[in-house]
Amino acid sequence: MTFQRARSEEQREIRRRAILDTAAAMLDEMPVADLSLNELSRRVGLAKSNVLRYFESREAVLLELLDAFLGSWLAELADRLAEGVEAQATPEVRAGQLAEILSRSLAERKVLCDLFGAQGGVLEHNVSVEVVKRHKRASLARLEAMVDLVLCHLPELGGGAQLFCLLSLVSAGALSAYVPPPPSVLAAYADEPALAVIHMDLRDALRAALAAALVGVLPRA
């Protein structure tokens, strides 16, 4: 793909969208840590200096993708919760259903989890204050939307809903770093099967973590 010089806002937006779409496609092939600005520039058909006209760094591109992926996940989550949480069930049953649906849907979105895992330690470290503020405003709006969704199905959480949602997203990012294990770890498990007890399936680990978090924030009778 090659581009002529963008001369209008519409053309600039097309260029920005192409950069984001290309980065998203790359994340289907590689982890966040392996996505480089040089390779992104090559694939999108722009000089690196031109990519930097639209995004100040690789991290700025990935932060914008994180917000977009989070928005699409929340839209899907709304439908899954509506179908899978029994409105008339006890709070404990609904909490279990909520943990199951959240863990399953997050585990299916490995790229989103990978981005969450890199957010604090990598993605927020090579961007300007303005980019950080824009990202945090978007994140806060997404968090509020998630809180509203959770409270719709488990109002008993009350003021603990925000903490639960934060813990859910942080846990997804942290746990995804262990999945899949690198070849050396898989080889160690094969040589000593007893070591494999440490191996975590992302969905199972998330379910356990989210269920434990719910126990912590649900009000006591």
C-alpha positions in Angstrom: 0.0 0.0 0.0 1.3 3.5 -0.9 -0.1 6.9 -0.3 0.1 10.3 -1.8 0.6 13.3 0.5 -2.6 13.8 2.6 -4.0 17.3 1.8 -7.4 17.2 3.6 -8.7 16.1 7.0 -10.5 13.3 5.2 -7.3 12.1 3.7 -5.5 12.4 7.0 -8.2 10.3 8.7 -7.9 7.7 6.0 -4.2 7.6 6.7 -4.7 7.3 10.5 -7.2 4.5 10.0 -4.8 2.6 7.7 -2.1 2.8 10.4 -4.4 1.5 13.1 -5.8 -1.2 10.9 -2.4 -2.4 9.9 -1.2 -2.4 13.5 -4.3 -4.4 14.5 -3.6 -7.0 11.8 0.0 -7.3 13.0 -1.2 -8.0 16.5 -3.0 -11.1 15.1 0.4 -12.4 14.1 2.7 -11.3 17.0 2.7 -10.1 20.6 2.6 -6.5 21.5 6.3 -6.5 22.5 7.3 -7.6 18.9 5.4 -4.8 17.1 7.9 -2.3 15.9 7.4 1.1 14.3 9.8 0.2 11.5 7.8 -2.9 10.5 4.5 -1.0 10.9 5.8 1.7 8.6 6.9 -0.8 6.0 3.5 -2.6 6.0 1.4 0.5 5.9 3.5 1.9 3.0 4.7 5.0 4.7 8.1 6.3 5.8 8.6 6.1 9.6 8.7 9.9 9.7 5.3 10.0 8.0 3.8 7.6 10.5 5.0 9.9 13.2 3.0 12.7 11.7 -0.1 10.9 12.8 1.0 9.1 16.0 3.9 10.4 18.1 5.2 6.8 18.9 4.5 3.2 18.6 3.0 3.3 22.0 0.5 6.0 21.0 -0.8 3.7 18.2 -1.2 0.8 20.6 -3.0 2.9 23.3 -5.5 4.0 20.7 -6.0 0.3 19.6 -6.5 -0.6 23.3 -9.4 1.8 23.6 -10.9 0.6 20.3 -10.6 -3.1 21.3 -12.0 -2.4 24.7 -15.0 -0.7 23.2 -15.8 -3.6 20.9 -15.4 -6.1 23.8 -17.8 -4.1 26.0 -20.4 -4.1 23.2 -20.1 -7.9 22.9 -20.1 -8.3 26.7 -23.4 -6.5 27.0 -25.1 -9.2 24.8 -23.4 -12.1 26.6 -24.4 -10.9 30.0 -28.0 -10.3 28.9 -28.1 -13.9 27.7 -26.1 -15.6 30.5 -27.0 -14.0 33.8 -30.3 -15.1 35.3 -32.1 -12.1 36.6 -34.0 -14.0 39.3 -31.0 -16.0 40.7 -29.4 -15.3 44.0 -26.5 -12.8 44.2 -24.1 -15.7 44.6 -25.3 -17.5 41.5 -25.3 -14.3 39.4 -21.8 -13.6 40.7 -20.6 -17.0 39.5 -22.3 -16.5 36.1 -20.7 -13.0 35.8 -17.2 -14.4 36.6 -17.7 -17.2 34.0 -18.9 -14.9 31.2 -16.2 -12.3 31.9 -13.4 -14.9 32.0 -14.6 -16.7 28.9 -15.0 -13.5 26.8 -11.6 -12.0 28.0 -9.8 -15.3 27.3 -11.1 -15.2 23.7 -9.6 -11.8 23.2 -5.9 -12.5 23.8 -4.7 -9.3 22.0 -6.9 -7.1 24.3 -5.4 -8.9 27.3 -1.9 -8.5 25.9 -2.5 -4.8 25.5 -3.7 -4.5 29.1 -0.6 -6.4 30.3 1.6 -3.8 28.5 -0.4 -0.7 29.4 1.2 0.4 32.6 4.7 -1.0 32.1 5.3 -0.1 28.5 2.6 1.7 26.6 2.3 4.7 28.9 6.1 5.3 29.0 6.8 6.8 25.6 3.9 9.2 25.1 3.3 12.9 25.8 1.1 14.2 28.6 -1.6 15.1 26.1 -1.7 11.5 24.8 -1.9 10.1 28.3 -4.7 12.5 29.2 -6.7 11.5 26.1 -6.1 7.9 26.8 -7.1 8.1 30.5 -10.3 10.0 29.6 -11.2 7.3 27.1 -10.3 4.6 29.7 -12.4 6.2 32.3 -15.4 6.3 30.0 -14.9 2.6 29.1 -14.6 1.8 32.8 -17.8 3.6 33.6 -19.6 1.7 30.8 -18.3 -1.6 32.3 -19.4 -0.7 35.8 -22.9 0.1 34.5 -23.0 -3.3 32.8 -21.9 -5.2 35.9 -24.3 -3.3 38.1 -27.2 -4.0 35.8 -26.7 -7.7 36.5 -25.3 -7.6 40.0 -26.5 -4.4 41.7 -25.5 -5.8 45.1 -21.9 -4.9 44.3 -22.8 -1.2 44.8 -19.7 0.9 45.2 -17.5 -2.2 44.9 -18.3 -2.5 41.2 -15.6 -0.1 40.0 -12.9 -1.9 42.0 -14.1 -5.2 40.7 -14.0 -4.0 37.1 -10.5 -2.6 37.5 -9.3 -5.8 39.1 -10.8 -7.8 36.2 -8.9 -5.9 33.5 -5.7 -5.8 35.5 -5.9 -9.5 36.1 -6.6 -10.2 32.4 -3.4 -8.3 31.5 -1.3 -9.9 34.2 -2.4 -13.5 33.6 -2.2 -13.3 29.8 1.6 -12.9 30.1 1.8 -16.6 31.0 -0.2 -17.9 28.1 1.0 -19.6 26.0 4.1 -20.7 27.8 7.4 -20.4 25.8 8.9 -23.5 24.3 11.5 -23.9 27.1 8.7 -24.0 29.7 6.7 -26.5 27.7 9.8 -28.6 27.4 10.4 -28.5 31.2 6.8 -29.6 31.8 7.3 -32.5 29.3 10.5 -33.6 31.1 9.0 -33.2 34.6 5.2 -33.5 34.4 4.9 -32.6 38.1 5.9 -29.1 37.3 2.9 -28.6 35.0 0.7 -28.0 38.1 2.0 -24.4 37.7 0.7 -24.1 34.2 -2.4 -21.9 33.9 -5.2 -21.9 31.4 -6.1 -18.3 30.8 -9.9 -18.8 31.1 -9.6 -21.0 34.2 -7.2 -18.6 35.9 -9.4 -15.6 35.1 -12.5 -17.4 36.4 -10.8 -18.1 39.7 -9.4 -14.6 40.0 -12.7 -12.9 39.2 -14.7 -15.2 41.4 -12.3 -14.4 44.3 -12.5 -10.7 43.6 -16.3 -10.8 43.7 -16.3 -12.6 47.0 -14.1 -9.7 48.3 -16.3 -6.9 47.1 -19.8 -8.4 47.5 -21.3 -6.9 50.7 -21.8 -9.2 53.6 -25.2 -10.1 54.8 
